[in-house]
Amino acid sequence: MELTCLNHNLNKKLFLFSCCMPVKGSARGAIYDLQRDDIELVPNSLIDFIGYINKKPVQIILDEWGDNEIAWEYLELLIEKEFVFFSSEDHFPKLSNKCFNDDTSKIEYMTLVVSEFIANNFKMILERIEYLGVKRLHLHWPLEADKGKILELIHVLEHSSVVNLSISLPYQKDFNPNSIKEQRLTNLYFYSSPYLESIEIYKVNLYFLKHSEQDFLLPKAGINMISINHRAFLTGRNANLGLYKTVFVNANGILQLNSIDLKEYGSILDSDIENNLFLLSEVWNLKRDKIMPCRKCELKYACTANFIPEYDHKKKTYFVNCNYNPNTNEWSS
Ligand code: SF4
């Protein structure tokens, strides 16, 4: 089939679609299909091959690679997955690197650990949520928190800027997500569950996880933590996608980057919260291209893992302790 396709286009050139982004890693590469929100893990040699054949006349490609079995396999994949097209000229504009984040909110994603302090100050915290323009809010109930407050807090959020709500709480038997009556609720996580299960009830995803509370909040990379789309890709190229405009608010209302952050960036109730945001932005603007081993990772522009980079003074580089090894493509738990 691919031979037919190539033969039909002998007088044309081959072009890679501008929404298909080849990314090389240490041991393998990936093609991000930003139009289909999909990723294809491929050998690095295919990424090199794309660089070589892109924009070349089909006849020349066939003359040079026609006898090469691997080149045929690669061409077959590129055509089958519709990563390439044939034309006399490239009609598609290149993906702009400008305006990588057109969202005007100061914080897009907030995790809030619900405590007595948070519940007692929730009206004021809501004012901050509005001021920051938070779009995605995750409410986390620790083991000891009063779960009876769920409906009360959600009711206060009714007219807020939040468009997506998720909740985590200790395992509850027979919990009915419909009792929350909140259309913005998409995900409910039950940690410390005796079993592992994911189901959908009333358009809400329920995840029953065996993780302890601490494990549930730990930063972790995973293939399910990959976000493939145009906006995420550009954010990933210009900043750290896992941390950008993201904040963790602990039980005392203190701003941090994640649940194990040793640093504190002021309180959510501070009147000069802009200064706190500035300090946070210094970390989230650190690109993954400057962090090891992310720099060598084929997932670096799609990974939403929120590890905090640390500076290694000896090696003069930033690093994270990730559970994925891009040199071997192995995941550890
Ligand atoms: S190495 Fe970096 S980019 Fe790759 S999975 Fe880990 S945190 Fe994400």
Boltz pocket constraint, residues with backbone or C-beta under 6 A from the ligand:
constraints:
  - pocket:
      binder: B
      contacts: [[A, 221], [A, 222], [A, 288], [A, 293], [A, 294], [A, 295], [A, 297], [A, 298], [A, 299], [A, 300], [A, 301], [A, 303], [A, 304], [A, 305], [A, 307], [A, 320], [A, 322], [A, 323], [A, 324], [A, 326]]
      max_distance: 6.0
